[in-house]
Amino acid sequence: MKLFSTISRRACLLILLSAACLSATASHRDDKPKKPPRGAIILFDGKDTAAWTAGGSKPVGWKNEDGVLEVVPRSGSIVTKESYGDFMLHLEFNLASMPGKKEQSKSNSGVHLHGLYEIQILDSIDNPTYKAGACGSIYLQKDPDKNVCKAPGEWQTYDITFRAPRFDSDGKVTEKPRVTVIWNGTKVHDNVEINGPTHAGSTAPMVATGPISLQDHGCPVKFRNIWIRPIKPQSAPTLPP
């Protein structure tokens, strides 16, 4: 019996050590930037912010150090110089540690599709907020199906597939935009229809193509490895007049 107990304890120890090694390996793997696929357009790879502007011809005021782009609070949101229709977008972000803040003040940022539809970025670990306002939300429209938020200091990923709205020859919307979001490897929105711009009170019209915008919400959130792969639509959307 004593021999069996000793073997059992050793077996349990080996299992625990193996699990710890696998966890450490997975964590290390997740911490590395994901390689862009063939055909992707690089929006930020740590070298420069040439693909971005702070609006018009205004230069980007965010920090670009050690391959990481960091929000400089109150310097303004940044927007791509180019516009896109249907696309797959990949970005990696790292929340700021803000223990003295709560709700929408705790590491808030966001990625805006077509400059109109926000996928929220927020520290959503033990930080309740209003409906459709947490990290991973289609802002003000739908919460993520699951909260898979990581702690500040850990890199997280959004893989977003966006289908632009469709218009008839008169510029009338015939199909609203749709989005699928994979957050840290978990699908949290599956081909969800977006009802309209997510900014509170916004009456901005839908567009067939638009830029990508990253939000300055006064929190030093970090970004890296941002790329986009345009998708050729089966039925090309018509630009409204």
N, C-alpha and C positions, 0 to 999 in steps of 0.2 A: 504493500500500500504506500509506504514511504517513497519507494522508487518511482511508483506511478505518479505520485504527487510532484516529485522533483521534475520528472519528464513533462508533466502537464504545465508546471510553472515555466519551464524552459520553452515549451511550445508556444505558450501565451506570449512570452517575452519576444520570441522571434516574430510572431504575428504582428505584435505592436510595433516592433522595429521596422518591419517590412512596410506596414501601413504608413509609418512616419516618413520613411524614405520615399514612398510613392507620392505622398502628399507634398513633400518638399520638392520632388521632381516636377510635379504638376504645377506647383506654385511658381517654380523657377521658369517653367515653360510658358506659363501664362504671362509672366513678367516681361517676356521678350516681345518686341513688336512683330505683328503678323505680316508676312511677306505679301505685297500686292500681287494680284493675278495679272496675267497677260492682258493687255488692252486697258489697264487702269490708268487714269490720269492722276499724277501725284499732285496733291494740293499742299501737303506739308510733309517733308521727310527730315526735318531738322536743319536743313541747309539755309533756307531763307523763306521769306513770306511773299515771294514774287507773285503768287497766285491770288493774293489778298489785298484788300484796301480797307481803310477805316471809314469809307464812304466817299464817293466821288474820287478825287485824286489825293485824298488825305492819306498819309502813310500809316502803316500799322504801328500802334504804340505799345504793343505787348512785348514781354521779354521773350527772347529767343536764345536760350542757353542750354548747352549740353544736349542738343537734339530735342528740346522740349519747348513748347510754346505756352507761356503762362499769362493769364489775364492780368493786366495792370488796372486795378479798379479805377473807374471813372475816366479811362482813356478812350472808351467807346467800343462798341461791338465791331467785329470785322466781317467782311463779306467778300465772297469770291468775285473776281473780275469777270468771270464767264458765267453764263446761264446754262441750265440743263433742263431737259424734259423728263423722260423716264430714266431712272438710274439706280445703281447700287452704290451705297456710300458706306465707307468704313472709317471709323475714327476711334481713337483710344483716349480716355480721359482719366484724370486723377484728382479726386476731391481734395480740397484744402481742409486741414484740421482747424475747426472753429468751435471748440467746446463751449464757449460762452454764448453761442448763438443758437437759435431754434427756428423751426418751421421754415419759411421761405428765405430767411437770412443765413441759413447754414449751408454754405458752399453751393450757391445757386449759380447756374449758367443754363445753357440750352443750345441745341442745334436746330436751326430754322430751315426747313425745306421750302424751296422757292421763295425764301425770305418771309413766308407767311404761316407755316405750320410748324409749331415747336414740339420737339421731343425733349422733355424736361431733363435737366441735370440738377441733382440735389443730394445732399447727404440724407438718405432715408433710412438710416439705422437708428432705431429708437427715437425717431423724430416725426411724429404724426403731423399731418397738415391737412388742408382741405381737399375735397374730392378732386381727382384728376390734377393734383398739383405735386405729386411725389415724383421721385426719380423714375424715369422710364415711361412717364405718362405722355399721351398725346394731350398736350396741355389744355386744361379746362374741358376736355371732351371724353377722355377714357383713361382710367388707371391701367397700369400693366397687369397682365394676368397673374404675375407672380413678382414679389419683391426679391430681387437677387443682388441687391446693392452690396458692394464691398466697402470696407472701411477706408477712410482717408489714408493716403500713402500707397494704396494698392491700385494698380492699373486696371481699368475696366474697358470693355469694348461695346460699341454699338455697330451692328451690321444692319443697315436700313435699305429695304427695297421699296422704292417709291414709284407709283404710277400716276402720271400727271392727269389732270382733268382733260376731258375731251369736249370739243366745241363743234357746233354745226357751222354751216357756211355763213350764218348771220351772227356768229360769235356767241350764241347761247350755249350754256353749259349743258351737255347731254349726259355726261358721266362725271361724278365728283372724283377727286383724287383718292387713292388708296395707299395704305402703307403696311408693311410687315417689318417688325423690329425684333432682332435677335440681340439680347442683352446678356453679355457674359456667357454666351453659348446657349441661352434659354430663349425660346420664342415667347415673347410677351404680348405681341400684337400680330394677328394673322390675317393679312389682307383686309384691314379695317378701313371702312370708308371714313374720310375726313369731311365733316359737314361744312367747313369753311375756315377762314383765318382764325387762328387760336388766340390772337391778341384780344384781350377784353374790350368789347365795344368796337372792334375793327370792322369796317365796311369795305375794306380793300377788295377789289375784284380778283377772282381766280385768274391765273395766267397759264399758258401752255408751257412756258419755260421760265425759269427763275434761278437766282443764285442760291448758294448755301451761306448761311450766316451763323457765326458763333457769338454768343451773347456775353457782354460785360454786364454782370448784375452786381458788381461791387465785391466779388469774391475771387481770390487768386487761384482759380481752377486751372489745371494744366492739361495740355493736349499734346498728342504726338501721332505720327503715322496716319495721316489723313489722306485717303484716296477715294476717287469716284470712278465708276465704270458706267458710262452711258449705255442705255438699253435701246435698241432700235425698236420702236413701236410697230405692232402689226398694222395698226391703223393710225397714221400720223395725226396728231392733234392740229387743229387749225387755229392760228392766232386770232384772238378776237380783235375787232377793229379798234 
